[in-house]
Amino acid sequence: MARMTLATPALQTSRLRLRPFADADAGPLFALHSNSHVMRYWDSPPWSERARSRRFIARCQGLADEGTGVRVAVDRASDGAFVGWCALVDWVPEYRSAALGYCLDEAMWGHGYATEAAHALLHWAFGTLDLNRVEAKADTRNAASARVLEKLGFVREGTLREECVVNGDVSDTWVFGLIRREWRPPVTPTSAP
Ligand SMILES: CC(C)(COP(=O)(O)OP(=O)(O)OC[C@H]1O[C@@H](n2cnc3c(N)ncnc32)[C@H](O)[C@@H]1OP(=O)(O)O)[C@@H](O)C(=O)NCCC(=O)NCCS
């Protein structure tokens, strides 16, 4: 079945702006993904080559062009500082399903930004893509990410035992799911014009 392309949205919340990635994000993006503390529960090692951020940014447009998802950069509204990114990928129109992911700069943790950004993207996705199910995965040691998903209304559905091996470190993965009928529309986020 032919797929539609997707337009990566620009969204605004009370404290954040979500927008398409630009080439100028390459520096902050590399700093984020090369930080081994930020990446400690990721399913692949930290980046070591700067070219990775260019590929990531090009891939954002690729996802939208092939209609499988969107990845948005997240800035703090008050000063434009780069917060990180949030993504809705693996969209399967037939199943009305997709997967959620996010990664935030360490300096931005602990303010509710991940929850706020993901909430805005989910609000857009449930409204635009006629989604029924959103899936998310997290390393079972990643308590902060599990808490973000729980705050968003995701249900922990199971454990994938020893799913990842990163630099010899074997880890288990939790699978979370959010079904449309369990989703409560947020009060604050609104779409930018
Ligand atoms: C996981 C991550 C997105 C959280 O971002 P954040 O903006 O700090 O998240 P929020 O502030 O919205 O919510 C975090 C929640 O986890 C809680 N939390 C944080 N660290 C915790 C810990 N070690 N144990 C238990 N709860 C923890 C916070 O208290 C908060 O819950 P609360 O609102 O009930 O107090 C961020 O740490 C990150 O990007 N990490 C690196 C990349 C990553 O792991 N991404 C997810 C891959 S699945």
The ligand as an SDF file (V2000), in Angstrom:
LIG
                    3D

 48 50  0  0  0  0  0  0  0  0999 V2000
   14.4140    9.7430   30.7800 C   0  0  0  0  0  0  0  0  0  0  0  0
   14.3670   11.2320   30.4850 C   0  0  0  0  0  0  0  0  0  0  0  0
   13.7320   11.4730   29.1460 C   0  0  0  0  0  0  0  0  0  0  0  0
   13.5630   11.9470   31.5790 C   0  0  0  0  0  0  0  0  0  0  0  0
   13.4790   13.3340   31.2590 O   0  0  0  0  0  0  0  0  0  0  0  0
   12.9220   14.3800   32.3130 P   0  0  0  0  0  0  0  0  0  0  0  0
   12.6030   15.6390   31.5840 O   0  0  0  0  0  0  0  0  0  0  0  0
   13.8320   14.4690   33.4990 O   0  0  0  0  0  0  0  0  0  0  0  0
   11.5560   13.6620   32.7500 O   0  0  0  0  0  0  0  0  0  0  0  0
   10.3500   14.2940   33.5830 P   0  0  0  0  0  0  0  0  0  0  0  0
   10.9090   15.3820   34.4710 O   0  0  0  0  0  0  0  0  0  0  0  0
    9.2460   14.6250   32.6570 O   0  0  0  0  0  0  0  0  0  0  0  0
    9.8880   13.0430   34.4780 O   0  0  0  0  0  0  0  0  0  0  0  0
   10.8480   12.2370   35.1410 C   0  0  0  0  0  0  0  0  0  0  0  0
   10.1940   11.5010   36.2790 C   0  0  0  0  0  0  0  0  0  0  0  0
   11.0600   10.4460   36.7030 O   0  0  0  0  0  0  0  0  0  0  0  0
   11.3830   10.6200   38.0700 C   0  0  0  0  0  0  0  0  0  0  0  0
   12.7480   10.1440   38.2350 N   0  0  0  0  0  0  0  0  0  0  0  0
   13.8780   10.6930   37.8020 C   0  0  0  0  0  0  0  0  0  0  0  0
   14.9320    9.9140   38.1400 N   0  0  0  0  0  0  0  0  0  0  0  0
   14.4280    8.8420   38.7660 C   0  0  0  0  0  0  0  0  0  0  0  0
   15.0170    7.6850   39.3520 C   0  0  0  0  0  0  0  0  0  0  0  0
   16.3360    7.4710   39.3310 N   0  0  0  0  0  0  0  0  0  0  0  0
   14.1810    6.7890   39.9280 N   0  0  0  0  0  0  0  0  0  0  0  0
   12.8480    6.9710   39.9500 C   0  0  0  0  0  0  0  0  0  0  0  0
   12.2330    8.0680   39.4020 N   0  0  0  0  0  0  0  0  0  0  0  0
   13.0270    8.9800   38.8300 C   0  0  0  0  0  0  0  0  0  0  0  0
   11.2050   12.0960   38.3300 C   0  0  0  0  0  0  0  0  0  0  0  0
   11.0190   12.3590   39.7070 O   0  0  0  0  0  0  0  0  0  0  0  0
    9.9480   12.3650   37.4880 C   0  0  0  0  0  0  0  0  0  0  0  0
    8.7830   11.8660   38.1100 O   0  0  0  0  0  0  0  0  0  0  0  0
    7.7740   12.8150   38.9780 P   0  0  0  0  0  0  0  0  0  0  0  0
    7.2670   13.8820   38.0550 O   0  0  0  0  0  0  0  0  0  0  0  0
    6.7250   11.8720   39.4460 O   0  0  0  0  0  0  0  0  0  0  0  0
    8.6150   13.4090   40.1030 O   0  0  0  0  0  0  0  0  0  0  0  0
   15.7940   11.8380   30.4840 C   0  0  0  0  0  0  0  0  0  0  0  0
   16.4190   11.4910   31.6740 O   0  0  0  0  0  0  0  0  0  0  0  0
   16.6480   11.3770   29.3230 C   0  0  0  0  0  0  0  0  0  0  0  0
   16.5370   11.8990   28.2240 O   0  0  0  0  0  0  0  0  0  0  0  0
   17.5180   10.3740   29.5580 N   0  0  0  0  0  0  0  0  0  0  0  0
   18.4860    9.9150   28.5650 C   0  0  0  0  0  0  0  0  0  0  0  0
   17.8490    9.2770   27.3570 C   0  0  0  0  0  0  0  0  0  0  0  0
   16.8620    8.2150   27.7070 C   0  0  0  0  0  0  0  0  0  0  0  0
   17.1040    7.3890   28.5810 O   0  0  0  0  0  0  0  0  0  0  0  0
   15.7360    8.2450   26.9960 N   0  0  0  0  0  0  0  0  0  0  0  0
   14.6760    7.2810   27.1740 C   0  0  0  0  0  0  0  0  0  0  0  0
   15.0170    6.0010   26.5100 C   0  0  0  0  0  0  0  0  0  0  0  0
   13.6820    4.8280   26.7970 S   0  0  0  0  0  0  0  0  0  0  0  0
  1  2  1  0
  2  3  1  0
  2  4  1  0
  2 36  1  0
  4  5  1  0
  5  6  1  0
  6  7  2  0
  6  8  1  0
  6  9  1  0
  9 10  1  0
 10 11  2  0
 10 12  1  0
 10 13  1  0
 13 14  1  0
 14 15  1  0
 15 16  1  0
 15 30  1  0
 16 17  1  0
 17 18  1  0
 17 28  1  0
 18 19  1  0
 18 27  1  0
 19 20  2  0
 20 21  1  0
 21 22  1  0
 21 27  2  0
 22 23  1  0
 22 24  2  0
 24 25  1  0
 25 26  2  0
 26 27  1  0
 28 29  1  0
 28 30  1  0
 30 31  1  0
 31 32  1  0
 32 33  2  0
 32 34  1  0
 32 35  1  0
 36 37  1  0
 36 38  1  0
 38 39  2  0
 38 40  1  0
 40 41  1  0
 41 42  1  0
 42 43  1  0
 43 44  2  0
 43 45  1  0
 45 46  1  0
 46 47  1  0
 47 48  1  0
M  END
$$$$
